[in-house]
Every structure is written in structure tokens, then in C-alpha cells.
Amino acid sequence: MSTEIIDGILSAFAPLAILATALGVMMGIIFGVLPGLTATMGVALLIPLTFDMPPVIAFSALLGVYIGAVYAGSITATLIGTPGTAAAAAALLEGPALTKKGQAKKALTMTTIASSFGGLFSCLALILIAPTLANIALQFGPPEYFALAFFGLSIVASVSGQSLIRGVIAGLIGLFIATIGLDPVNGINRFTFNNPNLLNGVEIVPALIGLFAISEVLKRLEESEVVESKVKSFAEGLKLNELKKNVINLFRSSAIGTFIGIIPAAGSGIAAFVAYNEKKRASKHKEKFGKGNIDGMASTESANSAVTGGALIPLLTFGIPGDVITAVMLGALMIQGLTPGPTLFTDNVSVMYGIFFALILANIFLLIFGLMGTRIFPKILNVPENILMPVIVVLCVVGSFSINNSFFDVLVMFIFGIIGYLMVKMKLPLPPMLLAIILLPLLESNFRRAMVLSGNDITIFLTRPISMIFIIITALVAIGIIIREIRQTREEIKNG
């Protein structure tokens, strides 16, 4: 081991660097828990404070915020059905159901362990095979991005609940909403009604907050009797055998999250949904998913957090941000006088290894703080609903406004709250709609670009190996869904 590597490791474990990491994780958890206060916002606010800091200390704080916020968004998603960040949307598939079953502490414990595991897994990938993985990611062009997004849409079947038809209807509503704004290729206005606020489409965070938080508040308002929460009923913890049986699940989901994190613009939302789908597909008890399944929680949260290290791989090796947060970090690197690219690993060895081990340390702090919080966070359920619901609405308004400092985003939030409430009343599942809103921009823009590149030759998706693999997998998934639906229909007819 060279002296530069040792110097880098020592710089990450210097007292000031450890303090910066710990405070960064705490700040990230706060930003992640509060709806609308995203990891991007937390990192951006912290950058001016790091101007005069040594690079390793500065990135210890920034990476701490990044990791803490990505993790903490799932806390409120689990407890009150309100994702703190867009990345935590997949936690809604199992988290709230676990809370209703009196297993909030168990859900949060698995969230913490899985998040830390996924983060550490991606750290090791970043250290050991960053250039190789980044080279694979560079093979992605418009056909590959389209095929990935197309595969992502097949997950609608996994998040549709008991009725595939209702899930498809919800997904189609989401696809329509995602078309609002400027055409990604021609720049033509679509469904904007001459409103300049809609030119960039519907902002995902206010829509997410409205769909899941405001709709839940409206649903609680119509309940005739106030539900009294009992904190003691949420004291059930995670059992060791439940953790053991998820070891393979954690490795598989972390690998999925790391790989999807490397692909620019893919994002943790897609990674979490894909990992959930793969876990459900591999399970022998598919009927238990969506009803409070701890295995599903392990898959979404490990994949979600594995994106953090994965997104840093293209950033550090080629200067290509893997997501919005790493785009902000690209600016932080430049401010520190570091130029991303292959030479970064040869000219700044000590700084790179300092950043690597700061990332590992941040995930360890995440595990410590998260496990401490599993005893505290569920107590929020003991707050009377006549106090809790107004507080949630205020936080939602503040969070939605803070995205762009726009009251229009607050209006979007309330509109989507009403839409979400009506969909719940009509028994239409919300996750397929959200998934469609997330995936359509990636799907449409890359399909159109692929058609331009190929001269409208649709076979381009089958002549490129990566896109062909995704298309084949999607076709196999679709065939499996059709066979499953036919079997279920036959059983229902047979049982009368």
C-alpha cells in the first residue's frame, strides 16, 4: 500500500473529517425526513460553507448529507406515508403497510441496515472496479436508455396490487401527466394551456407530496373516528432470521442499485423499483408483497442507497454526473481544484482514497444514527392526528414551495393531492402512476433520439446488445405476467 493511499485513509479518519462526516449525516437525515427538502438542496446549501476546507473534510460533509438524505426519505414514507424525497417513493410499497401491522420499528431497522449495506456495497464497487463499470455505462446510448425505461414500465405489474387492470389504468394516467410540457425533441408545447409554469412539465416532488401526503390527509379527514396510536404496538423489532434470509436479496438489490446508479439520469427511484420487482419475481410467496413484506423493504432500501456510490463512479472517472446530486458535487470538485477524469486517480491519489473512506465512514454513521433513531422515530405515531395532520400539511407546503420558490408548485401539490384522493376512492393504485411519471421522460426522449439516429429503423433496439438484452427480459416478464393472469382467472372461475 503506497504512502499516498495511507495518507488518504488517515485524512478521512482525522478528527475534523470524522466530525464533518457525522454532522453531514445528521443534516442529511433532517433534510431527508422533511418533505420537499431534498438531498440536492442540502448538498447545495452546504457547498458555500466548504470553500475554505481541505478537500477530504469538505467531501466528508457533502457525502454525509447525500447519504443521510437518501436514507431518511424512507422514514416518513414508512411512518406516515409521506416520502421525504422522490428517491424514497418505493418505500411506500411496503413501509406504510408494515406500520399499520404494528411493525414500524422492524421496518425502520431493516431500512437502516439495508441502506447502510447498499451504501457500503457501492463504496467497494467504487474503490475496486470504478473504471470498468464506468466503461460499461458509457456504452449506453438512446436505444439502451429506452430499453431500460421500457423494462422499468414492466414493473407496473408488480406495484399494481391485486388488480393489473387498475394498475395499467393508473400507469396510463401517469404517462399522460408526464407528457405535459415541451416536446423533448421538437420543443412544441403539449397540454400547457399557455401556462409558462408548465413548460418544464410537472415538478415531480410536489406531485409526489400531493399524491401520497395530501391524499392521506384528506382520507384521514373523512374518517368519522380518530384513530388513537399506540406506541407500544410499534415496538416489535427485526429478528435475526429475517435478516439472514435476506442476505442474497441485499447483495442482488445492492448490485442493481450500484449498476443503475452508474447510468446517468437513471436515478435511485428506478433502481428501487427494479430491485423490488426482481425480489418479488424471485419470491415463492408473491401474494405477500404489498401487504407489509419486510423482504420488499430490504430490496428497495438497499438498491436506493447503493445508487449513491454508483452515481459517483461516472462522476469521478469521466466527469459525468450520475444524477442531479452528483451534478452539484461536480461543481464542488471544481471549486476544490479537482478535475474529474482518469487523471484524478493518478494525480490526487490521497484525496481520492480520503473521499472513498469518508464515504465508508458516512455509511457506518448512518447505521449508528439510524439504529438509534428506530426507537425514537416511531413515537411520532403517538402524536394525536388533529395535531399531526396540520403539521404534515404545513411541512408539505413549505417543502413544495422550497423546490423552486414557487407558489405554483404548492398548487400542483394540492391538485395532485385531490387526484390521489380520488384514485384511492376508486381503488386505483398510486405507485404505477408515479412510476410512469418518472419513466416517461427517459422513455420518450430516447426513443425519439434512437429513431433519428437510425433513420426510423426500429430494429436498432435489437441490433445493439445491451438494448436487445433489456427488450428480451421485458418480453419474458410480459409473457410471465400474461400466464399468471390467465392462471388466476381460471382459478377464480373454478372457485366460482
C-alpha positions in Angstrom: 0.0 0.0 0.0 1.5 3.3 -1.1 2.1 6.2 1.3 -0.4 8.3 -0.7 -3.2 5.8 0.0 -2.3 5.7 3.7 -2.3 9.5 3.8 -5.7 9.5 2.2 -7.1 7.0 4.7 -5.6 8.9 7.6 -7.1 12.2 6.3 -10.6 10.6 6.2 -10.2 9.5 9.9 -8.8 12.7 11.1 -10.9 14.2 14.0 -12.2 17.1 11.9 -13.1 14.8 9.0 -14.9 12.4 11.3 -16.9 15.3 12.9 -17.7 16.7 9.4 -19.0 13.3 8.3 -21.1 12.8 11.4 -22.6 16.3 11.2 -23.2 15.8 7.5 -25.1 12.6 8.0 -27.3 14.3 10.7 -28.0 17.2 8.4 -28.8 14.8 5.6 -31.3 12.9 7.8 -33.1 16.1 8.7 -33.3 17.2 5.0 -34.5 13.7 4.0 -37.2 13.4 6.7 -38.8 16.8 5.9 -40.9 16.5 2.7 -39.5 18.6 -0.2 -36.2 19.3 1.5 -34.2 17.1 -0.9 -30.6 15.8 -0.8 -29.8 18.1 -3.7 -30.9 21.1 -1.7 -28.9 20.0 1.4 -25.7 19.5 -0.6 -26.2 22.8 -2.5 -26.7 24.7 0.8 -23.6 23.2 2.3 -21.2 23.8 -0.6 -20.6 27.5 0.2 -19.5 26.5 3.8 -16.8 24.2 2.4 -14.9 26.7 0.2 -12.0 27.0 2.6 -11.9 23.5 3.9 -9.4 20.8 2.8 -10.9 18.6 0.0 -11.3 15.5 2.2 -13.1 17.3 5.0 -15.3 19.2 2.6 -16.4 16.0 0.9 -16.8 14.2 4.2 -19.6 16.7 5.0 -21.1 16.7 1.5 -21.2 12.9 1.2 -22.7 12.7 4.7 -25.6 14.9 3.6 -26.0 12.9 0.4 -26.2 9.5 2.1 -28.2 10.7 5.1 -30.9 12.4 2.9 -31.3 9.5 0.5 -31.8 7.2 3.5 -34.1 9.4 5.6 -36.7 10.0 3.0 -37.9 6.4 3.7 -38.6 7.2 7.4 -41.6 9.4 6.8 -42.7 7.2 3.9 -42.8 4.3 6.3 -44.4 6.0 9.3 -46.9 8.4 7.7 -47.0 7.5 4.0 -45.2 10.7 3.0 -41.9 10.2 1.2 -39.3 12.8 2.4 -37.6 12.6 -1.0 -38.6 11.4 -4.5 -36.0 8.6 -4.1 -38.0 7.1 -1.3 -41.1 6.6 -3.3 -40.6 2.8 -3.5 -40.6 2.6 0.3 -44.4 3.2 0.1 -44.8 -0.2 -1.4 -44.3 -2.0 1.9 -43.5 0.6 4.6 -46.9 2.0 5.5 -48.4 -1.5 5.5 -45.7 -2.6 7.9 -46.6 0.4 10.2 -50.3 -0.5 10.1 -49.4 -4.0 11.2 -47.6 -2.6 14.2 -44.1 -3.2 12.8 -42.8 0.3 12.3 -39.6 -0.4 14.3 -39.0 -3.5 12.3 -39.4 -1.6 9.1 -37.1 1.2 10.1 -34.5 -1.2 11.4 -34.5 -3.1 8.0 -34.4 0.3 6.2 -31.3 1.3 8.2 -29.4 -1.9 7.8 -30.3 -2.3 4.1 -29.4 1.3 3.4 -26.1 1.0 5.1 -25.4 -2.3 3.4 -26.3 -0.9 0.0 -24.1 2.1 0.6 -21.1 0.1 1.7 -21.5 -2.3 -1.3 -21.4 0.6 -3.7 -18.4 2.0 -1.9 -16.5 -1.2 -2.5 -17.6 -1.2 -6.2 -16.4 2.4 -6.4 -13.0 1.5 -4.9 -12.4 -1.8 -6.7 -14.0 -1.6 -10.2 -14.9 2.0 -10.9 -13.2 2.4 -14.3 -14.6 -1.0 -15.6 -18.2 -0.2 -14.5 -18.0 3.3 -15.9 -16.8 2.0 -19.3 -19.9 -0.3 -19.4 -22.1 2.7 -18.6 -20.5 4.7 -21.4 -21.9 2.1 -23.8 -25.4 3.4 -23.1 -26.9 5.5 -25.9 -30.5 6.4 -26.7 -31.5 2.8 -27.6 -30.1 1.4 -24.3 -31.8 4.2 -22.3 -35.1 3.5 -24.0 -34.8 -0.3 -23.4 -34.0 0.3 -19.7 -37.0 2.6 -19.3 -39.2 0.2 -21.2 -38.1 -2.6 -18.9 -38.9 -0.3 -16.0 -42.5 0.1 -17.2 -42.9 -3.7 -16.9 -42.6 -3.2 -13.1 -46.1 -1.7 -13.2 -47.4 -5.2 -12.8 -45.5 -5.7 -9.5 -46.8 -2.5 -8.0 -50.4 -2.7 -9.1 -51.7 -4.6 -6.1 -54.5 -7.2 -6.7 -55.7 -5.8 -10.0 -53.4 -5.5 -13.0 -56.1 -3.6 -15.0 -56.3 -0.9 -12.3 -52.5 -0.7 -12.2 -52.4 -0.2 -16.0 -55.1 2.5 -15.9 -53.1 4.3 -13.2 -49.9 3.9 -15.2 -51.7 5.4 -18.3 -52.8 8.4 -16.3 -49.2 8.9 -15.2 -48.0 8.6 -18.8 -50.4 11.4 -19.8 -49.4 13.7 -17.0 -45.7 13.2 -17.9 -46.4 14.4 -21.5 -47.2 17.9 -20.1 -44.6 20.5 -21.1 -42.3 21.0 -24.0 -41.8 18.2 -26.5 -38.2 16.8 -25.8 -37.2 16.8 -29.4 -39.2 19.5 -31.3 -39.9 21.9 -28.4 -43.6 22.1 -29.1 -45.9 22.9 -26.2 -48.1 20.0 -25.0 -51.1 20.5 -22.7 -49.5 23.6 -21.2 -52.6 25.8 -21.9 -50.2 28.7 -22.4 -49.1 28.5 -18.8 -45.4 29.2 -18.6 -45.2 27.3 -15.3 -45.9 24.1 -17.2 -43.2 24.4 -19.9 -40.8 22.2 -18.0 -43.6 19.7 -17.1 -45.0 18.8 -13.8 -42.4 19.1 -11.0 -42.0 15.5 -9.6 -41.5 16.4 -5.9 -44.7 18.5 -5.4 -46.6 15.9 -7.4 -45.2 13.1 -5.2 -46.0 15.0 -2.0 -49.5 15.7 -3.1 -50.2 12.1 -4.3 -49.1 10.4 -1.1 -49.2 13.0 1.7 -52.1 15.3 0.9 -54.3 12.5 -0.3 -53.6 10.7 3.0 -54.6 13.8 5.0 -57.8 14.0 3.0 -58.5 10.4 3.6 -58.0 10.8 7.4 -60.3 13.8 7.5 -63.3 11.8 6.3 -62.8 9.2 8.9 -65.5 9.5 11.5 -63.5 8.5 14.5 -60.0 9.5 15.5 -57.6 6.6 15.4 -55.5 6.5 18.6 -51.9 5.5 18.0 -50.3 3.1 20.5 -46.5 3.4 20.5 -46.1 0.1 22.4 -47.6 -1.7 19.4 -44.8 -0.5 17.2 -42.0 -1.9 19.4 -41.6 -5.2 17.5 -38.0 -5.3 16.2 -36.3 -7.1 13.3 -35.4 -10.7 14.0 -32.0 -12.2 13.2 -33.5 -14.9 10.9 -35.4 -12.2 8.9 -32.1 -10.5 8.3 -30.3 -13.8 7.4 -32.9 -14.9 4.8 -32.4 -11.5 3.1 -28.6 -11.8 2.6 -28.9 -12.8 -1.1 -31.6 -10.2 -1.6 -29.4 -7.5 -0.2 -26.5 -8.4 -2.4 -28.7 -8.6 -5.5 -30.5 -5.4 -4.8 -27.3 -3.5 -4.0 -25.7 -4.7 -7.2 -28.8 -3.5 -9.1 -28.7 -0.1 -7.4 -25.0 0.3 -8.0 -25.3 -0.5 -11.7 -28.3 1.7 -12.3 -26.6 4.5 -10.3 -23.7 4.4 -12.8 -26.1 5.1 -15.7 -26.5 8.9 -16.0 -30.1 10.1 -15.5 -31.5 6.7 -14.4 -31.7 7.6 -10.7 -32.5 5.8 -7.4 -36.2 5.7 -8.0 -35.8 3.4 -10.9 -33.2 1.3 -9.1 -35.5 0.8 -6.1 -38.5 -0.3 -8.2 -36.4 -2.6 -10.3 -34.9 -4.3 -7.2 -38.3 -4.7 -5.7 -39.6 -6.3 -8.9 -36.7 -8.7 -9.0 -37.2 -9.7 -5.4 -40.9 -10.2 -5.9 -40.2 -12.2 -9.1 -37.8 -14.5 -7.3 -40.1 -15.0 -4.3 -42.2 -18.1 -3.8 -44.8 -16.0 -1.9 -45.7 -13.2 -4.3 -49.1 -12.8 -2.7 -47.4 -11.4 0.4 -45.9 -8.4 -1.3 -47.7 -5.0 -1.0 -49.2 -6.1 2.4 -46.2 -5.3 4.6 -43.4 -7.6 3.4 -40.1 -6.9 5.1 -38.2 -8.6 2.2 -39.6 -6.0 -0.2 -38.4 -3.3 2.2 -34.9 -4.8 2.2 -34.7 -4.7 -1.6 -36.0 -1.2 -2.2 -33.8 0.4 0.5 -30.5 -1.4 -0.3 -30.9 -0.5 -4.0 -31.9 3.1 -3.2 -28.7 3.7 -1.1 -26.5 1.7 -3.5 -27.1 4.4 -6.1 -25.1 6.8 -4.0 -21.8 5.1 -4.6 -22.8 4.1 -8.1 -23.6 7.6 -9.2 -20.1 8.8 -8.1 -18.4 6.3 -10.4 -19.0 8.1 -13.7 -18.5 11.5 -11.9 -15.0 10.7 -10.7 -13.8 8.6 -13.6 -15.2 10.6 -16.6 -16.7 13.8 -15.1 -20.2 12.7 -16.0 -22.7 13.2 -13.1 -24.8 10.1 -12.4 -27.8 12.1 -11.0 -28.8 15.6 -10.0 -26.9 15.5 -6.7 -23.6 14.4 -8.2 -24.1 17.2 -10.8 -24.0 19.6 -7.8 -21.0 17.7 -6.5 -19.2 18.2 -9.8 -19.2 21.9 -9.0 -17.9 21.2 -5.6 -15.0 19.2 -7.1 -14.1 22.0 -9.5 -14.2 24.5 -6.6 -11.7 22.4 -4.7 -9.4 22.5 -7.8 -10.0 18.8 -8.7 -10.7 17.9 -12.4 -12.8 14.8 -12.7 -11.5 12.2 -15.1 -8.9 9.3 -15.3 -6.1 11.6 -14.2 -7.9 12.3 -10.9 -6.9 8.8 -9.7 -3.3 9.3 -10.6 -2.7 12.9 -9.7 -4.7 13.0 -6.5 -4.4 9.5 -5.0 -4.5 10.6 -1.4 -7.6 12.8 -1.9 -9.4 10.1 -3.8 -8.8 7.5 -1.1 -9.8 10.1 1.5 -13.1 10.5 -0.3 -13.6 6.7 -0.6 -13.1 6.1 3.1 -15.2 9.2 4.1 -18.0 7.5 2.1 -17.5 4.3 4.0 -17.4 6.2 7.3 -20.6 8.0 6.4 -22.4 4.7 5.9 -21.2 3.5 9.2 -22.5 6.7 10.9 -25.8 6.1 9.0 -26.1 2.7 10.6 -25.3 4.0 14.1 -27.7 7.0 13.9 -30.4 5.1 12.1 -30.5 2.3 14.7 -30.6 4.8 17.5 -33.5 6.5 15.7 -35.6 3.3 15.3 -36.6 3.8 19.0 -37.3 7.5 18.6 -38.9 7.9 15.1 -42.0 5.6 15.8 -43.0 7.9 18.6 -44.3 10.3 16.0 -47.2 7.9 15.7 -48.2 8.8 19.2 -49.0 12.4 18.2 -52.8 13.0 18.0 -53.9 13.2 14.4 -55.6 16.5 15.0 -52.1 17.9 15.6 -50.1 15.7 13.3 -52.1 16.2 10.1 -51.9 20.0 10.1 -48.2 19.8 10.8 -47.8 17.5 7.8 -49.7 19.9 5.6 -47.6 22.8 6.7 -44.4 20.8 6.0 -45.7 19.8 2.6 -46.5 23.4 1.7 -43.0 24.6 2.8 -41.3 21.7 1.1 -43.2 22.1 -2.2 -42.6 25.9 -2.2 -38.9 25.5 -1.5 -38.2 23.4 -4.7 -38.4 26.5 -7.0 -39.6 29.2 -4.6 -42.9 29.0 -6.5 -46.5 29.1 -5.2 -47.4 27.3 -8.4 -45.7 24.2 -7.1 -47.8 24.4 -4.0 -50.9 24.5 -6.2 -49.6 21.4 -8.1 -49.2 19.7 -4.8 -52.8 20.3 -3.8 -54.1 19.3 -7.2 -52.2 16.0 -7.1 -53.5 15.6 -3.5 -57.1 15.7 -4.8 -56.1 13.4 -7.8 -54.5 10.9 -5.3 -57.5 11.0 -3.0 -59.9 10.3 -5.9 -57.7 7.5 -7.2 -57.7 5.9 -3.7 -61.5 6.1 -3.6 -61.7 4.4 -7.0 -59.2 1.8 -5.8 -56.6 2.8 -8.4 -53.1 2.2 -7.1 -50.8 5.3 -6.8 -47.3 3.7 -7.3 -47.9 2.8 -11.0 -48.9 6.4 -11.8 -45.7 7.7 -10.0 -43.5 5.1 -11.8 -44.9 6.2 -15.2 -44.3 9.9 -14.4 -40.7 9.1 -13.5 -40.0 6.9 -16.5 -41.8 8.6 -19.4 -39.2 11.4 -20.0 -36.4 8.8 -20.2 -38.5 6.5 -22.4 -39.9 9.1 -24.9 -36.9 11.3 -25.4 -34.5 8.3 -26.0 -37.0 6.5 -28.3 -37.2 9.7 -30.4 -33.5 10.1 -30.5 -32.9 6.5 -31.4 -35.3 6.9 -34.3 -33.5 9.9 -35.5 -30.1 8.1 -35.3 -31.4 5.1 -37.1 -33.4 6.8 -39.8 -36.7 5.5 -38.3 -35.4 1.9 -38.3 -37.0 0.3 -35.3 -34.7 -2.7 -35.5 -31.9 -0.5 -33.9 -33.2 -1.7 -30.5 -32.5 -5.4 -31.4 -29.1 -4.9 -33.1 -27.4 -3.4 -30.1 -26.5 -6.0 -27.4 -27.4 -4.1 -24.3 -30.8 -2.8 -25.5 -31.6 -6.2 -27.0 -31.0 -7.9 -23.6 -33.3 -5.4 -21.9 -36.0 -5.9 -24.6 -35.8 -9.7 -24.3 -36.1 -9.6 -20.5 -39.1 -7.2 -20.8 -40.7 -9.6 -23.2 -40.2 -12.6 -20.9 -41.6 -10.6 -18.0 -44.6 -9.7 -20.0 -45.2 -13.3 -21.0 -44.9 -14.3 -17.3 -47.5 -11.7 -16.4 -49.9 -12.9 -19.0 -49.5 -16.5 -17.9 -50.0 -15.5 -14.3 -53.2 -13.5 -15.1 -54.6 -16.4 -17.1 -54.0 -18.9 -14.2 -55.6 -16.5 -11.7 -58.6 -16.0 -13.9 -59.0 -19.8 -14.3 -58.7 -20.3 -10.6 -61.3 -17.6 -9.9 -63.7 -19.2 -12.5 -63.1 -22.7 -11.0 -63.8 -21.4 -7.4 -67.0 -19.7 -8.6 
